[in-house]
Amino acid sequence: MNSSGSSEIHDICSLINTIDEISKNECQVPPDLIFFILYLLSINKRIGRSQISTVFGFSEYYVRRALKCLKDKAYILQTGKIKSLEENLLSVLKSIRIREAFLLRGMNAWERIIIIFIAQSCKRRISLKETVMLRDSAIRWGAEGSIILQYCNMETNIPGIEDLSIRNEIEKEIKKELQKLENGLYIIIGMNYKEREMSVVYGILKTACELSLI
């Protein structure tokens, strides 16, 4: 606990829970905006509120309010134009791996495809019900569609897709895109609007935490 009273953040789910809590009780701005700001700052310490507003589509009023709240909570430490994140928080954000997929565009008519990787142990297979809940969450937060792939000790699980030729094609294209697969969940998200991208990521992570998949 730091001097401002903010909670320690050690993993993705504690991050999501903290964002939900301060969004509702303290910052009074949408939780996906808070997540987006923190994620951007983990990549670019110099990004300003007008840039954040332009990329995300929220007004500068909400961005300014969120930034002030995060500074008051000591999650953001600012020196001049440099905005640094609290050390544990930065470490967690760096563990969230998101990338745009270029080679997968031929699989669907989606204009933009991103891949979210969530590291997992191989304790259990994701169920079809959990897969549907993740897909529904992605669509609810703004995605056009999604494909969920679980990779565990060189075995691929794609719940909901029984056709072996389609499963093999998806696995081949993902391996081509990423070169190497690690144990965990690969959530392939189809988007037509870049502005909603981080909202979808936030929604997916929140649902994965509720399902105890992380």
N, CA and C atoms as a LAMMPS dump frame, in Angstrom:
ITEM: TIMESTEP
0
ITEM: NUMBER OF ATOMS
642
ITEM: BOX BOUNDS ff ff ff
-5.0000000000000000e+02 5.0000000000000000e+02
-5.0000000000000000e+02 5.0000000000000000e+02
-5.0000000000000000e+02 5.0000000000000000e+02
ITEM: ATOMS id mol type element x y z
1 1 1 N 0.851 -1.197 0
2 1 2 C 0 0 0
3 1 3 C 0.882 1.241 0
4 2 1 N 0.672 2.165 -0.897
5 2 2 C 1.492 3.366 -0.913
6 2 3 C 0.826 4.472 -0.119
7 3 1 N 1.473 5.616 -0.08
8 3 2 C 1.031 6.712 0.781
9 3 3 C -0.342 7.239 0.398
10 4 1 N -0.756 7.039 -0.855
11 4 2 C -2.048 7.56 -1.296
12 4 3 C -3.188 6.596 -0.998
13 5 1 N -2.815 5.39 -0.515
14 5 2 C -3.837 4.418 -0.181
15 5 3 C -4.231 3.507 -1.325
16 6 1 N -3.531 3.535 -2.439
17 6 2 C -3.885 2.675 -3.572
18 6 3 C -3.49 1.236 -3.266
19 7 1 N -4.239 0.28 -3.829
20 7 2 C -3.979 -1.132 -3.564
21 7 3 C -2.839 -1.629 -4.428
22 8 1 N -2.135 -2.65 -3.93
23 8 2 C -1.068 -3.263 -4.705
24 8 3 C -1.673 -4.073 -5.85
25 9 1 N -1.026 -4.02 -6.997
26 9 2 C -1.503 -4.747 -8.177
27 9 3 C -0.411 -5.723 -8.592
28 10 1 N -0.723 -7.025 -8.512
29 10 2 C 0.299 -8.039 -8.771
30 10 3 C -0.022 -8.934 -9.959
31 11 1 N -1.271 -8.944 -10.43
32 11 2 C -1.614 -9.791 -11.56
33 11 3 C -2.751 -9.146 -12.351
34 12 1 N -3.101 -9.764 -13.465
35 12 2 C -4.086 -9.173 -14.365
36 12 3 C -5.43 -9.01 -13.675
37 13 1 N -5.855 -10.022 -12.925
38 13 2 C -7.184 -9.946 -12.306
39 13 3 C -7.243 -8.907 -11.195
40 14 1 N -6.169 -8.732 -10.435
41 14 2 C -6.175 -7.664 -9.429
42 14 3 C -6.187 -6.301 -10.106
43 15 1 N -5.565 -6.195 -11.29
44 15 2 C -5.619 -4.959 -12.069
45 15 3 C -7.051 -4.663 -12.504
46 16 1 N -7.736 -5.666 -13.075
47 16 2 C -9.111 -5.483 -13.54
48 16 3 C -10.027 -5.126 -12.373
49 17 1 N -9.875 -5.809 -11.241
50 17 2 C -10.701 -5.525 -10.061
51 17 3 C -10.476 -4.108 -9.549
52 18 1 N -9.212 -3.685 -9.544
53 18 2 C -8.888 -2.33 -9.076
54 18 3 C -9.481 -1.282 -10.014
55 19 1 N -9.35 -1.514 -11.317
56 19 2 C -9.919 -0.582 -12.3
57 19 3 C -11.432 -0.468 -12.105
58 20 1 N -12.098 -1.604 -11.936
59 20 2 C -13.552 -1.59 -11.723
60 20 3 C -13.915 -0.778 -10.486
61 21 1 N -13.155 -0.984 -9.422
62 21 2 C -13.447 -0.319 -8.148
63 21 3 C -13.254 1.189 -8.235
64 22 1 N -12.111 1.621 -8.753
65 22 2 C -11.858 3.068 -8.776
66 22 3 C -12.684 3.755 -9.855
67 23 1 N -13.047 3.015 -10.913
68 23 2 C -13.914 3.591 -11.943
69 23 3 C -15.268 3.96 -11.356
70 24 1 N -15.804 3.078 -10.551
71 24 2 C -17.137 3.273 -9.991
72 24 3 C -17.139 4.21 -8.795
73 25 1 N -16.174 4.049 -7.903
74 25 2 C -16.227 4.733 -6.609
75 25 3 C -15.407 6.011 -6.526
76 26 1 N -14.411 6.173 -7.414
77 26 2 C -13.517 7.32 -7.257
78 26 3 C -13.363 8.141 -8.537
79 27 1 N -12.978 7.491 -9.626
80 27 2 C -12.71 8.252 -10.86
81 27 3 C -13.994 8.647 -11.584
82 28 1 N -15.007 7.792 -11.491
83 28 2 C -16.29 8.029 -12.164
84 28 3 C -16.117 8.287 -13.665
85 29 1 N -15.316 7.431 -14.268
86 29 2 C -15.154 7.391 -15.722
87 29 3 C -15.225 5.922 -16.127
88 30 1 N -15.499 5.615 -17.397
89 30 2 C -15.619 4.212 -17.82
90 30 3 C -14.349 3.411 -17.524
91 31 1 N -14.493 2.168 -17.054
92 31 2 C -13.317 1.361 -16.701
93 31 3 C -12.426 1.047 -17.898
94 32 1 N -13.027 0.888 -19.095
95 32 2 C -12.197 0.581 -20.26
96 32 3 C -11.32 1.771 -20.654
97 33 1 N -11.776 2.991 -20.341
98 33 2 C -10.938 4.169 -20.586
99 33 3 C -9.731 4.157 -19.663
100 34 1 N -9.942 3.81 -18.397
101 34 2 C -8.827 3.723 -17.445
102 34 3 C -7.825 2.678 -17.912
103 35 1 N -8.325 1.515 -18.315
104 35 2 C -7.436 0.459 -18.802
105 35 3 C -6.646 0.929 -20.011
106 36 1 N -7.334 1.589 -20.939
107 36 2 C -6.693 2.068 -22.163
108 36 3 C -5.571 3.063 -21.844
109 37 1 N -5.831 3.995 -20.932
110 37 2 C -4.823 4.988 -20.558
111 37 3 C -3.605 4.297 -19.955
112 38 1 N -3.833 3.38 -19.037
113 38 2 C -2.718 2.686 -18.392
114 38 3 C -1.923 1.858 -19.391
115 39 1 N -2.62 1.176 -20.282
116 39 2 C -1.923 0.354 -21.271
117 39 3 C -1.095 1.224 -22.213
118 40 1 N -1.662 2.332 -22.67
119 40 2 C -0.913 3.238 -23.541
120 40 3 C 0.337 3.766 -22.856
121 41 1 N 0.199 4.132 -21.583
122 41 2 C 1.34 4.68 -20.856
123 41 3 C 2.412 3.625 -20.582
124 42 1 N 2.026 2.358 -20.586
125 42 2 C 3.037 1.307 -20.422
126 42 3 C 3.887 1.169 -21.678
127 43 1 N 3.4 1.735 -22.789
128 43 2 C 4.111 1.694 -24.063
129 43 3 C 4.777 3.026 -24.385
130 44 1 N 4.075 4.11 -24.079
131 44 2 C 4.547 5.456 -24.442
132 44 3 C 4.334 6.418 -23.277
133 45 1 N 5.41 6.786 -22.589
134 45 2 C 5.319 7.65 -21.399
135 45 3 C 4.983 9.094 -21.734
136 46 1 N 5.111 9.464 -23.001
137 46 2 C 4.934 10.871 -23.386
138 46 3 C 3.572 11.162 -24.012
139 47 1 N 2.727 10.163 -24.133
140 47 2 C 1.45 10.402 -24.798
141 47 3 C 0.588 11.365 -23.982
142 48 1 N -0.058 12.305 -24.67
143 48 2 C -0.856 13.325 -24.002
144 48 3 C -2.342 13.034 -24.066
145 49 1 N -3.116 13.828 -23.325
146 49 2 C -4.549 13.548 -23.244
147 49 3 C -5.269 13.769 -24.583
148 50 1 N -4.798 14.714 -25.392
149 50 2 C -5.459 14.932 -26.682
150 50 3 C -5.246 13.735 -27.603
151 51 1 N -4.053 13.126 -27.553
152 51 2 C -3.786 11.927 -28.344
153 51 3 C -4.648 10.76 -27.87
154 52 1 N -4.742 10.609 -26.554
155 52 2 C -5.56 9.544 -25.982
156 52 3 C -7.014 9.724 -26.407
157 53 1 N -7.483 10.942 -26.325
158 53 2 C -8.863 11.26 -26.69
159 53 3 C -9.13 10.941 -28.152
160 54 1 N -8.181 11.294 -29.013
161 54 2 C -8.341 11.063 -30.452
162 54 3 C -8.387 9.577 -30.78
163 55 1 N -7.479 8.816 -30.187
164 55 2 C -7.388 7.386 -30.484
165 55 3 C -8.593 6.632 -29.937
166 56 1 N -9.014 6.974 -28.711
167 56 2 C -10.061 6.208 -28.045
168 56 3 C -11.459 6.692 -28.381
169 57 1 N -11.588 7.96 -28.716
170 57 2 C -12.907 8.473 -29.057
171 57 3 C -13.679 9.059 -27.898
172 58 1 N -13.036 9.172 -26.72
173 58 2 C -13.663 9.832 -25.584
174 58 3 C -13.305 11.314 -25.589
175 59 1 N -14.131 12.129 -24.944
176 59 2 C -13.842 13.553 -24.86
177 59 3 C -12.636 13.783 -23.958
178 60 1 N -11.952 14.912 -24.181
179 60 2 C -10.798 15.253 -23.345
180 60 3 C -11.205 15.436 -21.889
181 61 1 N -12.462 15.811 -21.656
182 61 2 C -12.939 15.987 -20.284
183 61 3 C -12.791 14.68 -19.501
184 62 1 N -13.234 13.57 -20.097
185 62 2 C -13.145 12.282 -19.414
186 62 3 C -11.693 11.813 -19.287
187 63 1 N -10.904 12.053 -20.32
188 63 2 C -9.492 11.663 -20.272
189 63 3 C -8.779 12.446 -19.178
190 64 1 N -9.014 13.749 -19.123
191 64 2 C -8.391 14.587 -18.095
192 64 3 C -8.811 14.131 -16.689
193 65 1 N -10.082 13.802 -16.537
194 65 2 C -10.603 13.345 -15.243
195 65 3 C -9.947 12.022 -14.83
196 66 1 N -9.825 11.111 -15.795
197 66 2 C -9.204 9.816 -15.503
198 66 3 C -7.738 9.979 -15.13
199 67 1 N -7.005 10.812 -15.882
200 67 2 C -5.588 11.038 -15.596
201 67 3 C -5.396 11.636 -14.209
202 68 1 N -6.221 12.603 -13.849
203 68 2 C -6.117 13.227 -12.526
204 68 3 C -6.356 12.204 -11.425
205 69 1 N -7.376 11.374 -11.611
206 69 2 C -7.687 10.353 -10.617
207 69 3 C -6.535 9.363 -10.454
208 70 1 N -5.957 8.93 -11.563
209 70 2 C -4.852 7.969 -11.516
210 70 3 C -3.598 8.583 -10.898
211 71 1 N -3.406 9.878 -11.108
212 71 2 C -2.281 10.571 -10.457
213 71 3 C -2.53 10.697 -8.956
214 72 1 N -3.774 11.034 -8.598
215 72 2 C -4.119 11.153 -7.179
216 72 3 C -3.939 9.82 -6.449
217 73 1 N -4.184 8.718 -7.168
218 73 2 C -4.024 7.384 -6.588
219 73 3 C -2.583 6.89 -6.644
220 74 1 N -1.711 7.696 -7.252
221 74 2 C -0.279 7.381 -7.38
222 74 3 C -0.005 6.193 -8.297
223 75 1 N -0.934 5.882 -9.19
224 75 2 C -0.661 4.88 -10.215
225 75 3 C 0.128 5.508 -11.359
226 76 1 N -0.051 6.821 -11.548
227 76 2 C 0.721 7.561 -12.529
228 76 3 C 1.561 8.604 -11.788
229 77 1 N 2.846 8.63 -12.094
230 77 2 C 3.765 9.609 -11.52
231 77 3 C 4.284 10.463 -12.669
232 78 1 N 4.025 11.771 -12.615
233 78 2 C 4.376 12.635 -13.746
234 78 3 C 5.498 13.593 -13.387
235 79 1 N 6.499 13.641 -14.274
236 79 2 C 7.59 14.61 -14.186
237 79 3 C 7.685 15.307 -15.526
238 80 1 N 7.244 16.56 -15.598
239 80 2 C 7.176 17.257 -16.884
240 80 3 C 6.174 16.559 -17.783
241 81 1 N 6.612 16.193 -18.987
242 81 2 C 5.731 15.5 -19.923
243 81 3 C 5.846 13.978 -19.827
244 82 1 N 6.707 13.511 -18.937
245 82 2 C 6.925 12.079 -18.765
246 82 3 C 5.959 11.541 -17.715
247 83 1 N 5.155 10.551 -18.091
248 83 2 C 4.217 9.915 -17.166
249 83 3 C 4.676 8.484 -16.926
250 84 1 N 5.147 8.2 -15.72
251 84 2 C 5.603 6.864 -15.371
252 84 3 C 4.52 6.14 -14.579
253 85 1 N 4.515 4.824 -14.673
254 85 2 C 3.548 4.028 -13.939
255 85 3 C 4.2 3.392 -12.716
256 86 1 N 3.392 3.168 -11.691
257 86 2 C 3.859 2.47 -10.492
258 86 3 C 4.449 1.129 -10.911
259 87 1 N 5.514 0.697 -10.258
260 87 2 C 6.34 -0.42 -10.72
261 87 3 C 5.555 -1.725 -10.891
262 88 1 N 4.797 -2.136 -9.882
263 88 2 C 4.034 -3.39 -9.99
264 88 3 C 2.998 -3.309 -11.11
265 89 1 N 2.354 -2.16 -11.201
266 89 2 C 1.35 -1.943 -12.243
267 89 3 C 1.967 -2.075 -13.63
268 90 1 N 3.128 -1.464 -13.824
269 90 2 C 3.816 -1.54 -15.115
270 90 3 C 4.15 -2.985 -15.465
271 91 1 N 4.603 -3.748 -14.478
272 91 2 C 4.966 -5.144 -14.706
273 91 3 C 3.759 -5.958 -15.169
274 92 1 N 2.602 -5.725 -14.544
275 92 2 C 1.385 -6.448 -14.933
276 92 3 C 0.966 -6.073 -16.35
277 93 1 N 0.989 -4.786 -16.659
278 93 2 C 0.587 -4.332 -17.992
279 93 3 C 1.506 -4.898 -19.075
280 94 1 N 2.786 -5.038 -18.763
281 94 2 C 3.736 -5.606 -19.725
282 94 3 C 3.458 -7.085 -19.979
283 95 1 N 2.763 -7.742 -19.027
284 95 2 C 2.46 -9.164 -19.195
285 95 3 C 1.262 -9.392 -20.115
286 96 1 N 0.504 -8.334 -20.405
287 96 2 C -0.639 -8.44 -21.313
288 96 3 C -0.125 -8.25 -22.73
289 97 1 N -0.197 -9.305 -23.509
290 97 2 C 0.388 -9.263 -24.848
291 97 3 C -0.707 -9.136 -25.899
292 98 1 N -0.661 -8.007 -26.597
293 98 2 C -1.664 -7.702 -27.622
294 98 3 C -0.919 -7.319 -28.89
295 99 1 N -1.317 -7.869 -30.001
296 99 2 C -0.663 -7.496 -31.25
297 99 3 C -1.661 -7.568 -32.388
298 100 1 N -1.422 -6.742 -33.385
299 100 2 C -2.24 -6.803 -34.584
300 100 3 C -1.749 -7.951 -35.453
301 101 1 N -2.696 -8.683 -36.034
302 101 2 C -2.354 -9.803 -36.908
303 101 3 C -2.581 -9.401 -38.357
304 102 1 N -1.543 -9.508 -39.154
305 102 2 C -1.636 -9.128 -40.561
306 102 3 C -1.898 -10.338 -41.463
307 103 1 N -1.284 -11.473 -41.142
308 103 2 C -1.401 -12.639 -42.003
309 103 3 C -2.756 -13.32 -41.866
310 104 1 N -3.494 -13.021 -40.769
311 104 2 C -4.777 -13.676 -40.535
312 104 3 C -5.94 -13 -41.246
313 105 1 N -5.696 -11.874 -41.873
314 105 2 C -6.798 -11.116 -42.474
315 105 3 C -7.552 -11.899 -43.539
316 106 1 N -6.887 -12.841 -44.167
317 106 2 C -7.547 -13.622 -45.194
318 106 3 C -8.561 -14.613 -44.656
319 107 1 N -8.557 -14.837 -43.327
320 107 2 C -9.456 -15.824 -42.736
321 107 3 C -10.9 -15.319 -42.671
322 108 1 N -11.079 -14 -42.533
323 108 2 C -12.408 -13.415 -42.409
324 108 3 C -12.433 -12.067 -43.111
325 109 1 N -13.608 -11.453 -43.129
326 109 2 C -13.751 -10.152 -43.786
327 109 3 C -13.5 -9.002 -42.817
328 110 1 N -12.97 -9.301 -41.634
329 110 2 C -12.691 -8.264 -40.645
330 110 3 C -11.583 -7.337 -41.141
331 111 1 N -11.76 -6.042 -40.918
332 111 2 C -10.768 -5.06 -41.365
333 111 3 C -9.506 -5.099 -40.51
334 112 1 N -9.67 -5.416 -39.258
335 112 2 C -8.535 -5.423 -38.338
336 112 3 C -8.65 -6.639 -37.428
337 113 1 N -7.549 -7.344 -37.234
338 113 2 C -7.544 -8.515 -36.364
339 113 3 C -6.446 -8.342 -35.323
340 114 1 N -6.807 -8.54 -34.063
341 114 2 C -5.809 -8.487 -33.003
342 114 3 C -5.799 -9.816 -32.26
343 115 1 N -4.656 -10.143 -31.701
344 115 2 C -4.501 -11.363 -30.916
345 115 3 C -4.161 -10.98 -29.481
346 116 1 N -4.949 -11.492 -28.549
347 116 2 C -4.666 -11.319 -27.128
348 116 3 C -4.14 -12.66 -26.621
349 117 1 N -2.983 -12.631 -25.952
350 117 2 C -2.446 -13.867 -25.37
351 117 3 C -2.555 -13.791 -23.857
352 118 1 N -3.145 -14.835 -23.257
353 118 2 C -3.242 -14.961 -21.806
354 118 3 C -2.507 -16.228 -21.406
355 119 1 N -1.41 -16.078 -20.675
356 119 2 C -0.632 -17.246 -20.243
357 119 3 C -1.463 -18.094 -19.279
358 120 1 N -1.372 -19.403 -19.438
359 120 2 C -2.119 -20.349 -18.611
360 120 3 C -1.262 -21.56 -18.3
361 121 1 N -1.554 -22.183 -17.144
362 121 2 C -0.987 -23.501 -16.89
363 121 3 C -1.867 -24.502 -17.645
364 122 1 N -1.461 -25.746 -17.667
365 122 2 C -2.228 -26.755 -18.403
366 122 3 C -3.103 -27.584 -17.467
367 123 1 N -3.691 -26.934 -16.476
368 123 2 C -4.482 -27.672 -15.491
369 123 3 C -5.811 -28.164 -16.059
370 124 1 N -6.42 -27.388 -16.94
371 124 2 C -7.711 -27.824 -17.485
372 124 3 C -7.948 -27.221 -18.864
373 125 1 N -8.816 -27.888 -19.611
374 125 2 C -9.197 -27.394 -20.928
375 125 3 C -10.34 -26.395 -20.779
376 126 1 N -10.325 -25.365 -21.588
377 126 2 C -11.429 -24.417 -21.59
378 126 3 C -12.652 -25.115 -22.188
379 127 1 N -13.813 -24.91 -21.576
380 127 2 C -15.033 -25.579 -22.035
381 127 3 C -15.695 -24.789 -23.155
382 128 1 N -16.638 -25.442 -23.832
383 128 2 C -17.394 -24.764 -24.881
384 128 3 C -18.204 -23.609 -24.275
385 129 1 N -18.791 -23.832 -23.101
386 129 2 C -19.575 -22.783 -22.435
387 129 3 C -18.707 -21.561 -22.142
388 130 1 N -17.501 -21.778 -21.64
389 130 2 C -16.587 -20.667 -21.346
390 130 3 C -16.174 -19.958 -22.629
391 131 1 N -15.958 -20.728 -23.682
392 131 2 C -15.602 -20.142 -24.983
393 131 3 C -16.712 -19.223 -25.481
394 132 1 N -17.95 -19.699 -25.384
395 132 2 C -19.094 -18.886 -25.82
396 132 3 C -19.19 -17.61 -25
397 133 1 N -18.923 -17.701 -23.687
398 133 2 C -18.978 -16.519 -22.822
399 133 3 C -17.905 -15.502 -23.203
400 134 1 N -16.715 -15.986 -23.55
401 134 2 C -15.652 -15.086 -24.007
402 134 3 C -16.028 -14.432 -25.333
403 135 1 N -16.585 -15.217 -26.246
404 135 2 C -17.009 -14.673 -27.542
405 135 3 C -18.104 -13.63 -27.364
406 136 1 N -19.073 -13.939 -26.517
407 136 2 C -20.164 -12.994 -26.266
408 136 3 C -19.635 -11.703 -25.66
409 137 1 N -18.668 -11.834 -24.754
410 137 2 C -18.067 -10.654 -24.131
411 137 3 C -17.381 -9.785 -25.17
412 138 1 N -16.634 -10.42 -26.077
413 138 2 C -15.938 -9.667 -27.122
414 138 3 C -16.919 -8.878 -27.976
415 139 1 N -18.017 -9.515 -28.365
416 139 2 C -19.022 -8.844 -29.202
417 139 3 C -19.72 -7.736 -28.415
418 140 1 N -20.017 -8.012 -27.164
419 140 2 C -20.695 -7.005 -26.331
420 140 3 C -19.857 -5.732 -26.188
421 141 1 N -18.532 -5.901 -26.177
422 141 2 C -17.65 -4.741 -26.006
423 141 3 C -17.238 -4.107 -27.333
424 142 1 N -17.698 -4.668 -28.463
425 142 2 C -17.46 -3.98 -29.728
426 142 3 C -16.791 -4.772 -30.828
427 143 1 N -16.49 -6.061 -30.6
428 143 2 C -15.857 -6.868 -31.65
429 143 3 C -16.891 -7.353 -32.656
430 144 1 N -16.439 -7.686 -33.858
431 144 2 C -17.304 -8.282 -34.871
432 144 3 C -17.421 -9.794 -34.67
433 145 1 N -16.379 -10.371 -34.106
434 145 2 C -16.374 -11.809 -33.861
435 145 3 C -15.047 -12.213 -33.246
436 146 1 N -14.93 -13.478 -32.862
437 146 2 C -13.685 -13.938 -32.248
438 146 3 C -13.518 -15.441 -32.418
439 147 1 N -12.278 -15.876 -32.305
440 147 2 C -11.928 -17.297 -32.296
441 147 3 C -11.065 -17.529 -31.062
442 148 1 N -11.389 -18.568 -30.287
443 148 2 C -10.643 -18.864 -29.064
444 148 3 C -9.836 -20.134 -29.286
445 149 1 N -8.525 -20.038 -29.094
446 149 2 C -7.65 -21.197 -29.246
447 149 3 C -6.858 -21.379 -27.952
448 150 1 N -6.876 -22.607 -27.441
449 150 2 C -6.079 -22.939 -26.259
450 150 3 C -4.94 -23.862 -26.693
451 151 1 N -3.729 -23.5 -26.275
452 151 2 C -2.56 -24.3 -26.645
453 151 3 C -1.922 -24.823 -25.36
454 152 1 N -1.734 -26.142 -25.287
455 152 2 C -1.19 -26.744 -24.073
456 152 3 C -0.302 -27.924 -24.436
457 153 1 N 0.978 -27.778 -24.136
458 153 2 C 1.942 -28.863 -24.376
459 153 3 C 1.824 -29.458 -25.774
460 154 1 N 1.837 -28.558 -26.756
461 154 2 C 1.813 -28.903 -28.175
462 154 3 C 0.454 -29.43 -28.655
463 155 1 N -0.576 -29.335 -27.814
464 155 2 C -1.922 -29.753 -28.216
465 155 3 C -2.813 -28.521 -28.346
466 156 1 N -3.589 -28.461 -29.417
467 156 2 C -4.46 -27.315 -29.684
468 156 3 C -5.913 -27.676 -29.412
469 157 1 N -6.603 -26.774 -28.733
470 157 2 C -8.021 -26.945 -28.432
471 157 3 C -8.759 -25.71 -28.943
472 158 1 N -9.708 -25.906 -29.868
473 158 2 C -10.514 -24.801 -30.401
474 158 3 C -11.981 -25.157 -30.202
475 159 1 N -12.527 -24.903 -29.011
476 159 2 C -13.91 -25.304 -28.734
477 159 3 C -14.901 -24.654 -29.703
478 160 1 N -15.877 -25.455 -30.13
479 160 2 C -16.92 -24.927 -31.011
480 160 3 C -16.638 -25.142 -32.478
481 161 1 N -15.408 -25.525 -32.816
482 161 2 C -15.07 -25.808 -34.22
483 161 3 C -14.663 -27.273 -34.311
484 162 1 N -15.566 -28.098 -34.829
485 162 2 C -15.345 -29.541 -34.852
486 162 3 C -14.683 -30.012 -36.142
487 163 1 N -14.828 -29.239 -37.219
488 163 2 C -14.248 -29.627 -38.508
489 163 3 C -12.721 -29.606 -38.411
490 164 1 N -12.1 -30.776 -38.557
491 164 2 C -10.658 -30.902 -38.372
492 164 3 C -9.88 -30.056 -39.376
493 165 1 N -10.364 -29.973 -40.617
494 165 2 C -9.638 -29.193 -41.627
495 165 3 C -9.636 -27.707 -41.269
496 166 1 N -10.753 -27.21 -40.731
497 166 2 C -10.82 -25.8 -40.308
498 166 3 C -9.92 -25.566 -39.109
499 167 1 N -9.939 -26.505 -38.152
500 167 2 C -9.077 -26.383 -36.961
501 167 3 C -7.604 -26.334 -37.372
502 168 1 N -7.217 -27.216 -38.286
503 168 2 C -5.823 -27.265 -38.735
504 168 3 C -5.437 -25.972 -39.454
505 169 1 N -6.36 -25.424 -40.239
506 169 2 C -6.095 -24.187 -40.963
507 169 3 C -5.904 -23.021 -40.002
508 170 1 N -6.758 -22.937 -38.969
509 170 2 C -6.633 -21.871 -37.969
510 170 3 C -5.299 -21.978 -37.245
511 171 1 N -4.962 -23.197 -36.82
512 171 2 C -3.699 -23.407 -36.107
513 171 3 C -2.506 -23.049 -36.991
514 172 1 N -2.559 -23.456 -38.253
515 172 2 C -1.458 -23.168 -39.185
516 172 3 C -1.267 -21.667 -39.375
517 173 1 N -2.385 -20.946 -39.54
518 173 2 C -2.303 -19.504 -39.767
519 173 3 C -1.812 -18.768 -38.527
520 174 1 N -2.232 -19.209 -37.36
521 174 2 C -1.78 -18.562 -36.116
522 174 3 C -0.292 -18.816 -35.899
523 175 1 N 0.156 -20.033 -36.159
524 175 2 C 1.585 -20.333 -36.022
525 175 3 C 2.41 -19.529 -37.017
526 176 1 N 1.87 -19.356 -38.223
527 176 2 C 2.563 -18.549 -39.226
528 176 3 C 2.691 -17.098 -38.757
529 177 1 N 1.622 -16.601 -38.124
530 177 2 C 1.605 -15.219 -37.641
531 177 3 C 2.558 -15.019 -36.469
532 178 1 N 2.549 -15.954 -35.513
533 178 2 C 3.289 -15.774 -34.261
534 178 3 C 4.636 -16.495 -34.238
535 179 1 N 4.871 -17.381 -35.186
536 179 2 C 6.096 -18.172 -35.268
537 179 3 C 6.152 -19.284 -34.221
538 180 1 N 5.747 -18.96 -32.978
539 180 2 C 5.854 -19.928 -31.889
540 180 3 C 4.667 -19.763 -30.952
541 181 1 N 4.091 -20.894 -30.498
542 181 2 C 2.985 -20.838 -29.554
543 181 3 C 3.468 -21.233 -28.163
544 182 1 N 2.87 -20.593 -27.147
545 182 2 C 3.165 -20.901 -25.749
546 182 3 C 1.892 -21.4 -25.08
547 183 1 N 2.036 -22.047 -23.934
548 183 2 C 0.877 -22.546 -23.216
549 183 3 C -0.015 -21.392 -22.779
550 184 1 N -1.282 -21.429 -23.211
551 184 2 C -2.2 -20.366 -22.817
552 184 3 C -3.333 -20.213 -23.805
553 185 1 N -4.095 -19.136 -23.63
554 185 2 C -5.223 -18.825 -24.493
555 185 3 C -4.821 -17.788 -25.531
556 186 1 N -5.202 -18.035 -26.77
557 186 2 C -5.033 -17.057 -27.849
558 186 3 C -6.434 -16.639 -28.278
559 187 1 N -6.755 -15.388 -28.081
560 187 2 C -8.074 -14.882 -28.413
561 187 3 C -7.92 -13.972 -29.626
562 188 1 N -8.438 -14.439 -30.754
563 188 2 C -8.32 -13.7 -32.016
564 188 3 C -9.598 -12.884 -32.184
565 189 1 N -9.436 -11.572 -32.225
566 189 2 C -10.567 -10.655 -32.247
567 189 3 C -10.66 -9.96 -33.597
568 190 1 N -11.839 -10.005 -34.2
569 190 2 C -12.075 -9.274 -35.44
570 190 3 C -12.728 -7.941 -35.154
571 191 1 N -12.15 -6.866 -35.694
572 191 2 C -12.641 -5.511 -35.444
573 191 3 C -12.86 -4.782 -36.763
574 192 1 N -13.836 -3.896 -36.785
575 192 2 C -13.981 -2.966 -37.902
576 192 3 C -13.729 -1.529 -37.474
577 193 1 N -13.575 -1.314 -36.15
578 193 2 C -13.325 0.035 -35.632
579 193 3 C -12.194 -0.024 -34.611
580 194 1 N -11.079 0.605 -34.931
581 194 2 C -9.906 0.59 -34.055
582 194 3 C -10.196 1.222 -32.696
583 195 1 N -11.117 2.209 -32.651
584 195 2 C -11.385 2.941 -31.413
585 195 3 C -11.876 2.021 -30.292
586 196 1 N -12.532 0.912 -30.633
587 196 2 C -13.098 0.021 -29.609
588 196 3 C -12.143 -1.091 -29.2
589 197 1 N -10.952 -1.09 -29.753
590 197 2 C -10.026 -2.201 -29.555
591 197 3 C -9.726 -2.468 -28.08
592 198 1 N -9.333 -1.42 -27.338
593 198 2 C -8.971 -1.619 -25.941
594 198 3 C -10.179 -1.924 -25.069
595 199 1 N -11.367 -1.462 -25.493
596 199 2 C -12.587 -1.829 -24.769
597 199 3 C -12.809 -3.331 -24.857
598 200 1 N -12.599 -3.886 -26.044
599 200 2 C -12.763 -5.326 -26.241
600 200 3 C -11.735 -6.094 -25.411
601 201 1 N -10.501 -5.639 -25.416
602 201 2 C -9.45 -6.297 -24.628
603 201 3 C -9.823 -6.286 -23.15
604 202 1 N -10.259 -5.129 -22.662
605 202 2 C -10.665 -5.009 -21.262
606 202 3 C -11.809 -5.975 -20.96
607 203 1 N -12.825 -6.005 -21.807
608 203 2 C -13.97 -6.883 -21.595
609 203 3 C -13.586 -8.35 -21.588
610 204 1 N -12.688 -8.741 -22.51
611 204 2 C -12.207 -10.128 -22.575
612 204 3 C -11.456 -10.494 -21.29
613 205 1 N -10.561 -9.619 -20.837
614 205 2 C -9.794 -9.904 -19.624
615 205 3 C -10.703 -9.992 -18.408
616 206 1 N -11.685 -9.112 -18.342
617 206 2 C -12.634 -9.124 -17.224
618 206 3 C -13.403 -10.444 -17.189
619 207 1 N -13.884 -10.877 -18.341
620 207 2 C -14.619 -12.149 -18.409
621 207 3 C -13.716 -13.325 -18.084
622 208 1 N -12.478 -13.327 -18.586
623 208 2 C -11.527 -14.405 -18.3
624 208 3 C -11.26 -14.504 -16.804
625 209 1 N -11.206 -13.365 -16.118
626 209 2 C -11.004 -13.367 -14.662
627 209 3 C -12.239 -13.917 -13.959
628 210 1 N -13.424 -13.516 -14.405
629 210 2 C -14.67 -14.015 -13.797
630 210 3 C -14.806 -15.528 -13.966
631 211 1 N -14.254 -16.074 -15.037
632 211 2 C -14.311 -17.511 -15.306
633 211 3 C -13.125 -18.253 -14.707
634 212 1 N -12.249 -17.529 -14.01
635 212 2 C -11.033 -18.109 -13.407
636 212 3 C -10.141 -18.77 -14.451
637 213 1 N -10.062 -18.145 -15.633
638 213 2 C -9.197 -18.661 -16.698
639 213 3 C -7.797 -18.075 -16.605
640 214 1 N -7.62 -17.044 -15.782
641 214 2 C -6.304 -16.421 -15.605
642 214 3 C -5.803 -16.741 -14.21
